């Protein structure tokens, strides 16, 4: 994994200014936004979840992340991947105990192991609807306001330097992840007022 050639850190006291800066820097790059702007998405186990799920074959580097929710105890997500026939497949992955009863016309259970369930959907909207029903949306991030969802490989590549540059864990409010770089906007902790934006890239 290449070391970023640049690392830019900025602080904002105004939420609108911070979010505008992040979206402006993102341009057309794939992005993720917090479902609840006052909560954000916890990042404590983000890298661990990405590495572990990749190691056991659940997530692949080429998968696109349409939604994710990470807590200190569980992780859920909606990914998009291409099937062998070239069709798009949307898969919800999450704790079995969190998943409600599924209508047959919406999804097909791919596997159900102790503590985890994977459900395949033909439509992105159905997969996201199931994700929101199962998680309640609190602490989740969604791929919206962008033409494409970010790839797992780019999430792993650019999220790591952003998290390592933080002085303490902070929830993610928004982020963009492309081939040449990525930027993450972090929500202030309860006793703070500053939004932190960290951008990493290959070009100076």
Buried (B, 14 or more C-beta within 10 A) or exposed (E): EEEBEEBBEBEBEEBEEBBEBBBEBBEEBBBBBBBBEEBBBBBBBBBEBBEEBBEEEBBEEEBBBBBBBBBEEBBBBBBBBEEEEEEEBBBBBBBBEBBEEBEEEBBEBEEEEEEBBBBBBBEBEBBBBBBBBBBEBEBBBBBEEBEEBBBBBBBBBBBBBBBEBBEEEBBBBBBBBBEEBBBBBBBBEEEEEBBBBBBBBBEE
